[in-house]
């Protein structure tokens, strides 16, 4: 159907609206996934089964490309599992996941059955007895090139999607009739290629749909918009409501503007693009250039709204020690840097003291989660600056001044499914950073509530000389507190427990 939002008829009332979102899965888009993932959806995990399958998982990776199907499947199941809900006390978990195996046309006919069976077996072994396995409903094998060769498999997939959609909590919900009328009006706007709408226009439409007197209060309209946002139909923020995104897929096109492989050689000689990749600096000039690719972004107000949305999702930000500049920063588009290289750049070898590492180790840490943590620190603390006045912000690392004399620097890092913190001191003073530790814990709780995510973690320490990226050598807080010493498995040596916890716990 070329017009999925055509006029509604009596017959339409017998069907439920279904929107299909196909958003980019490359690592450059990890920070944007939060915009589209939610519990009220049926997920189709599409994989090319003609490629090799390996059981190596994302837990051993950090923003690398997926070399094997096993990594890809494990990563996405972990992401989706962050939004799990019970499915009416059954053994299954929502949201449902249907795996779609494609590429069977690339496989010789005599090998297809064996490869399909091997694929199912690999998936079963990969997910084993893990809880996230309970999201799987069925596995379908399809070919777009030769659909006639697979019988009615496409029809079975459609039926599967419909059956699983009915299990979701928002299926057949009781809503005020005026909400349904306004929802249909919004669909008609999308069919006319209107993908955004001003809040003032939303008020006019709501009045036409018999909403109460909106001159007195817009609370019901805001409740409607909040509901539509939570189920994924629109994007709306109460504190950024100049515009409303009516079609979230439009926002995908906006995010694609900031990915280099969309442009070929167009930006290769552009200094501003190099600044974005190497320093995270997103200039106004570059923003103008990139957003030219998106239809319906001709108005200055639209461009400003897009930047506000990206800032709302912590994809871009302005550091407090560079607020006078019109330049934004976008660390998710930067090249990665190693901590050892950063240490050399800032002269860390001359610091007098390093605290132990305080860490939160997650069962799975969604890539966008660290962005929220990092940007939250950026909004409150000044970024450390190198001798060339470059701010120390990187794709997965941020350095912050925590005193005016700049003798103490906080490092916040993304590790293997973990967030790690350490303080470098250029003096011998004894300090306790329990307030920073508490801030991190509060941020994690706040983000879990804001994005309705189910994420668990364990508090851990690591000795000051340890490699924060390695899991070896991490020790539970309870273990360190239980005895006066503990054995470090990374250095195969004994450490005094007080040297590990003194910098982070109030017992100091």
C-alpha positions as a printed Julia matrix, in Angstrom:
508×3 Matrix{Float64}:
   0.0     0.0    0.0
   1.63    3.26  -1.09
  -0.58    5.28   1.25
  -0.72    3.56   4.67
  -2.56    6.54   6.15
  -5.43    6.72   3.65
  -8.96    7.76   4.56
 -10.57    5.77   7.33
 -13.79    3.84   6.65
 -16.1     1.63   8.7
 -14.06   -1.35   7.56
 -10.91    0.26   8.98
 -12.43    0.04  12.44
 -11.99   -3.75  12.3
  -8.23   -3.44  12.03
  -5.4    -2.12  14.17
  -2.89    0.36  12.82
   0.59   -1.09  12.46
   3.66    1.02  11.8
   6.91   -0.5   10.52
  10.16    1.18  11.54
  13.4     0.23   9.87
  16.16    2.14  11.61
  19.89    1.98  11.12
  21.8    -0.64  13.08
  25.34    0.63  12.54
  27.34    1.53  15.62
  27.12    5.25  14.74
  23.39    5.02  15.49
  23.7     3.34  18.9
  23.1     6.63  20.68
  19.81    7.1   18.82
  18.28    3.66  19.51
  16.67    4.93  22.72
  14.36    7.03  20.54
  12.75    3.98  18.98
  13.04    1.06  21.4
  10.11    0.47  23.76
   8.12   -2.36  25.34
   5.02   -1.82  23.16
   6.37   -3.28  19.94
   6.91   -6.53  18.07
  10.54   -6.8   16.98
  11.65   -8.47  13.75
  15.31   -9.4   14.06
  16.44   -9.79  10.46
  19.63  -11.79   9.84
  21.35  -13.05   6.72
  21.74  -16.77   7.4
  24.12  -17.21   4.47
  26.8   -15.64   6.68
  28.84  -17.51   9.27
  27.5   -17.97  12.78
  29.73  -17.75  15.84
  28.84  -17.89  19.52
  31.23  -15.1   20.4
  29.08  -12.45  21.99
  28.86   -8.69  22.39
  30.1    -8.98  25.98
  33.62   -9.3   24.59
  33.22   -6.31  22.31
  33.19   -2.56  22.67
  31.67   -0.7   19.72
  33.2    -3.01  17.16
  31.53   -4.24  14.01
  29.62   -7.52  14.24
  31.84  -10.11  12.58
  29.48  -13.02  13.22
  25.72  -13.5   13.41
  26.05  -14.63  17.02
  27.34  -11.22  18.08
  24.59   -9.43  16.2
  21.78  -11.59  17.61
  23.1   -11.51  21.19
  23.51   -7.73  21.09
  19.96   -7.09  19.92
  18.39   -9.54  22.34
  20.26   -7.8   25.17
  18.98   -4.43  23.96
  15.38   -5.57  23.66
  15.52   -7.4   27.0
  16.11   -4.05  28.72
  12.4    -3.37  28.08
  11.01   -6.73  29.2
   7.58   -7.12  30.77
   5.67  -10.22  31.83
   3.29  -11.68  29.27
   0.17  -12.38  31.37
   1.99  -14.79  33.71
   3.1   -17.05  30.83
   6.59  -18.38  30.29
   7.07  -15.81  27.54
   8.36  -12.28  27.96
   7.28   -9.19  26.08
   8.21   -7.51  23.83
   8.0   -10.4   21.37
  10.91  -11.06  18.99
  10.45  -12.84  15.67
  13.68  -13.85  13.97
  13.6   -13.56  10.18
  16.32  -15.45   8.34
  17.02  -13.98   4.92
  19.55  -14.78   2.22
  18.34  -18.33   1.62
  18.45  -17.62  -2.12
  22.26  -17.4   -1.75
  22.39  -20.97  -0.42
  22.34  -23.98  -2.76
  19.01  -25.77  -2.6
  20.52  -29.03  -1.36
  22.11  -27.24   1.63
  19.21  -25.03   2.72
  17.48  -27.43   5.1
  20.73  -28.26   6.92
  21.72  -24.58   7.2
  18.28  -23.62   8.52
  18.4   -26.39  11.12
  21.95  -25.41  12.09
  20.86  -21.79  12.46
  18.04  -22.72  14.84
  20.45  -24.9   16.8
  23.01  -22.06  17.03
  20.35  -19.64  18.31
  19.25  -22.16  20.94
  22.85  -22.67  22.12
  23.66  -18.95  21.98
  20.8   -17.93  24.25
  20.9   -21.18  26.23
  18.88  -20.87  29.45
  19.19  -17.07  29.64
  16.07  -15.13  30.52
  16.21  -13.09  27.31
  15.52  -16.3   25.36
  11.89  -16.04  26.48
  11.34  -13.15  24.03
  11.64  -15.48  21.02
   8.38  -16.47  19.37
   9.21  -18.03  16.01
  11.89  -18.16  13.33
  10.93  -17.6    9.68
  13.1   -18.11   6.61
  12.32  -15.82   3.67
  13.57  -14.74   0.28
  12.54  -11.47  -1.36
  14.12  -12.55  -4.62
  12.25  -15.83  -4.99
   9.13  -15.58  -2.78
   7.36  -18.26  -4.8
   9.9   -20.82  -3.61
   8.94  -20.46   0.05
   5.19  -20.99  -0.24
   3.03  -19.0    2.15
   5.86  -18.07   4.54
   5.21  -14.32   4.14
   1.57  -14.8    5.04
   2.61  -16.87   8.09
   4.9   -14.03   9.14
   2.06  -11.52   8.88
  -0.16  -13.77  10.99
   2.65  -14.16  13.5
   3.09  -10.4   13.84
  -0.66   -9.93  14.33
  -0.92  -12.73  16.9
   1.97  -11.36  18.98
   0.8    -7.76  18.73
  -2.41   -8.82  20.47
  -0.38   -9.92  23.5
   0.91   -6.4   24.16
  -0.51   -4.31  26.98
  -1.64   -1.48  24.7
  -3.76   -3.76  22.49
  -7.45   -2.82  22.58
  -6.94   -0.24  25.31
  -9.93    1.86  26.32
  -9.34    5.44  25.2
 -11.59    8.5   25.02
 -13.24    8.66  21.6
 -11.87   12.16  21.0
  -8.33   10.77  21.41
  -9.01    8.24  18.65
 -10.42   10.96  16.39
  -7.34   13.15  16.93
  -5.08   10.16  16.29
  -6.78    9.66  12.9
  -6.34   13.34  12.07
  -2.62   12.98  12.78
  -2.44    9.98  10.44
  -4.05   12.07   7.7
  -1.38   14.74   8.21
   1.35   12.12   7.75
  -0.29   10.93   4.52
   0.11   14.52   3.27
   3.86   14.33   4.04
   3.55   16.57   7.09
   5.98   14.93   9.51
   6.09   17.64  12.16
   3.48   19.89  13.66
   3.63   22.92  15.93
   2.1    22.71  19.38
  -0.21   25.59  18.48
  -1.53   23.55  15.52
  -2.05   20.57  17.83
  -4.23   22.75  20.06
  -6.37   23.81  17.05
  -6.8    20.19  15.94
  -7.67   19.06  19.47
 -10.4    21.73  19.67
 -11.83   20.44  16.37
 -11.85   16.93  17.9
 -14.0    18.06  20.86
 -11.27   18.31  23.5
 -12.3    20.43  26.52
 -11.64   24.19  26.51
  -7.9    24.32  25.82
  -7.76   28.02  26.53
  -8.08   27.13  30.21
  -5.74   24.12  30.32
  -3.91   21.9   27.85
  -3.51   19.06  30.37
  -5.65   16.56  28.42
  -3.9    17.34  25.15
  -0.55   16.88  26.88
  -1.77   13.55  28.31
  -2.78   12.43  24.83
   0.58   13.46  23.36
   2.44   11.78  26.23
   0.48    8.55  25.63
   1.2     8.63  21.89
   4.88    9.25  22.64
   5.1     6.33  25.07
   3.61    3.85  22.6
   5.93    5.11  19.87
   3.47    6.85  17.54
   4.96   10.33  17.88
   7.84   12.11  19.6
   6.8    14.76  22.09
   8.49   16.41  25.05
   6.61   18.67  27.43
   9.67   20.89  27.88
  10.52   20.99  24.14
   7.08   21.34  22.61
   7.51   23.97  19.92
   7.06   21.08  17.5
   5.8    17.52  17.62
   7.3    14.77  15.44
   4.31   13.01  13.89
   6.34   10.34  12.1
   9.31    9.02  14.12
  10.87    7.55  10.97
  11.44   11.14   9.88
  13.76   11.52  12.85
  15.74    8.52  11.62
  16.45   10.47   8.43
  17.63   13.39  10.54
  20.04   11.21  12.52
  21.37    9.69   9.3
  22.61   13.14   8.31
  25.35   12.89  10.9
  26.84    9.6    9.69
  29.83    9.92   7.4
  29.1     6.97   5.14
  25.99    8.73   3.85
  28.11   11.24   1.95
  30.9     9.39   0.14
  33.56   11.96  -0.71
  31.35   15.03  -0.28
  32.87   15.99   3.09
  36.39   14.67   2.67
  37.88   18.18   2.26
  35.67   19.85   4.85
  37.57   20.98   7.93
  34.4    21.04  10.05
  33.85   17.32   9.42
  37.38   16.56  10.56
  36.68   18.62  13.7
  33.61   16.47  14.39
  35.45   13.17  13.93
  38.57   14.13  15.9
  37.28   16.59  18.52
  33.52   16.01  18.62
  32.87   19.65  17.63
  29.67   20.15  15.63
  29.76   23.63  14.1
  26.75   25.57  12.84
  28.26   25.52   9.37
  28.41   21.71   9.42
  24.9    21.4   10.85
  23.56   23.51   7.96
  25.43   21.34   5.45
  24.29   18.03   6.94
  20.63   18.93   7.37
  20.34   19.88   3.69
  19.82   16.15   3.11
  16.54   16.07   5.05
  13.27   17.1    3.35
  11.03   19.54   5.24
  13.86   21.1    7.22
  13.85   24.4    5.39
  12.53   26.44   8.3
  15.0    27.73  10.87
  12.52   26.77  13.58
  12.59   23.14  12.43
  16.37   23.02  12.55
  16.38   24.48  16.03
  13.81   21.91  17.14
  15.89   19.04  15.72
  18.88   20.23  17.73
  16.71   20.53  20.84
  15.52   16.93  20.4
  19.07   15.7   19.92
  20.08   17.6   23.03
  17.13   16.14  24.91
  18.4    12.64  24.08
  21.94   13.64  25.15
  23.24   13.05  21.63
  24.66   16.59  21.45
  25.5    19.07  24.23
  27.23   22.33  25.07
  29.9    22.08  27.82
  29.57   24.58  30.66
  33.13   25.79  30.07
  32.36   26.5   26.4
  28.82   27.86  26.64
  29.72   31.14  24.91
  30.6    29.24  21.76
  27.88   28.31  19.27
  29.56   24.94  18.75
  27.87   21.76  20.0
  29.66   18.52  20.81
  28.63   15.08  19.57
  30.93   12.46  21.12
  29.15    9.46  19.58
  30.52   10.56  16.19
  34.13   10.82  17.37
  36.84    8.32  16.65
  37.7     6.16  19.64
  40.72    6.95  21.82
  42.57    4.76  24.31
  43.05    5.85  27.9
  46.81    5.33  27.61
  46.96    7.82  24.72
  44.89   10.3   26.7
  47.17    9.88  29.73
  50.16   10.79  27.56
  48.4    13.86  26.17
  47.58   15.26  29.62
  50.85   14.27  31.33
  49.19   11.81  33.72
  52.56   10.17  34.38
  53.39   13.22  36.54
  50.34   12.94  38.79
  51.11   12.12  42.43
  48.2     9.81  43.13
  45.52    7.76  41.42
  42.46    6.53  43.24
  41.17    3.02  42.77
  38.55    2.47  40.09
  34.91    2.56  41.19
  32.76    0.64  38.74
  29.19   -0.32  38.0
  29.2    -3.65  36.16
  25.98   -4.29  34.22
  24.5    -7.52  32.92
  24.17   -5.5   29.73
  24.8    -1.8   29.18
  22.91   -0.29  26.22
  25.25    1.93  24.18
  23.03    5.0   24.62
  23.09    4.65  28.41
  26.67    5.82  28.78
  25.88    8.89  26.66
  23.33    9.97  29.28
  25.83    9.47  32.09
  28.64   11.31  30.31
  26.47   14.26  29.27
  25.01   14.56  32.78
  28.52   15.06  34.13
  29.3    17.53  31.31
  26.3    19.65  32.31
  27.57   19.99  35.89
  31.37   19.88  35.71
  33.92   21.64  33.54
  35.71   19.44  31.06
  39.48   19.21  31.5
  41.35   21.07  28.76
  44.66   20.11  27.2
  47.47   22.55  26.52
  46.06   23.29  23.07
  42.72   24.25  24.72
  41.02   21.14  23.34
  38.34   19.79  25.65
  38.95   16.24  26.9
  35.79   14.61  25.65
  35.95   11.4   23.63
  33.61    8.75  22.25
  33.67    6.67  25.45
  35.68    8.8   27.89
  35.33   12.17  29.6
  37.79   14.04  31.86
  36.53   16.66  34.31
  38.11   19.26  36.6
  36.71   18.8   40.1
  38.53   21.67  41.82
  39.44   25.22  40.81
  43.19   24.67  41.02
  42.88   21.82  38.5
  44.92   19.45  40.66
  42.2    16.78  40.67
  40.72   15.3   37.5
  37.82   12.86  37.31
  37.86   10.24  34.55
  34.57    8.63  33.5
  34.9     5.68  31.08
  32.8     3.14  29.25
  34.15   -0.35  29.67
  32.9    -3.86  28.86
  29.29   -3.5   30.02
  30.54   -1.25  32.8
  30.98    2.38  33.76
  34.27    3.12  35.5
  35.52    6.19  37.42
  38.95    7.19  38.68
  40.44   10.44  40.01
  43.95   11.63  39.15
  45.59   13.92  41.74
  48.56   16.18  41.16
  48.98   16.56  44.93
  49.24   14.21  47.92
  46.09   15.38  49.72
  43.67   12.74  50.93
  40.15   13.05  49.56
  36.97   11.02  49.57
  34.81   11.14  46.45
  31.69    9.52  47.83
  29.62   12.44  46.5
  30.7    11.65  42.93
  29.98    7.96  43.49
  26.51    8.83  44.8
  25.87   11.09  41.81
  26.63    8.21  39.44
  24.25    5.89  41.3
  21.52    8.55  41.26
  22.0     9.1   37.52
  21.63    5.39  36.81
  18.4     5.22  38.83
  17.01    8.33  37.12
  17.76    7.06  33.61
  16.21    3.67  34.38
  12.98    5.4   35.41
  12.98    7.94  32.58
  13.35    5.34  29.82
  11.46    2.5   31.55
  14.43    0.16  31.3
  15.16   -3.0   33.26
  18.86   -2.85  33.97
  20.79   -4.46  36.81
  24.33   -3.84  37.98
  26.86   -4.74  40.65
  29.14   -2.23  42.42
  32.78   -3.14  42.07
  36.29   -1.83  42.68
  39.56   -2.24  40.87
  43.02   -1.26  42.07
  44.49    2.04  40.9
  46.98    0.4   38.56
  44.43   -1.91  37.02
  43.22   -1.83  33.43
  39.65   -0.57  33.7
  38.72   -2.34  30.47
  39.58   -5.83  31.71
  37.11   -7.8   33.82
  39.98   -9.61  35.55
  40.81   -7.89  38.81
  37.37   -6.44  39.49
  36.15   -7.19  42.99
  32.75   -6.77  44.66
  32.38   -3.98  47.2
  31.29   -6.53  49.83
  34.43   -8.6   49.31
  36.71   -5.6   49.82
  34.84   -4.52  52.95
  34.92   -8.01  54.52
  38.68   -8.3   55.11
  41.7    -6.05  55.58
  43.34   -7.41  52.41
  42.31   -9.09  49.19
  44.16  -10.77  46.35
  44.15   -8.88  43.04
  43.7   -11.41  40.24
  45.03   -8.96  37.63
  48.37   -8.36  39.38
  48.4   -11.61  41.35
  49.28   -9.65  44.46
  47.72   -8.63  47.78
  46.18   -5.15  48.19
  45.1    -3.38  51.37
  41.33   -3.08  51.29
  41.36    0.43  52.74
  43.51    1.62  49.82
  40.73    0.44  47.51
  37.62    1.77  49.25
  38.92    4.84  51.12
  38.54    7.15  48.12
  34.9     6.26  47.45
  33.12    5.3   50.67
  32.14    7.57  53.54
  33.85    5.28  56.05
  36.96    7.26  55.21
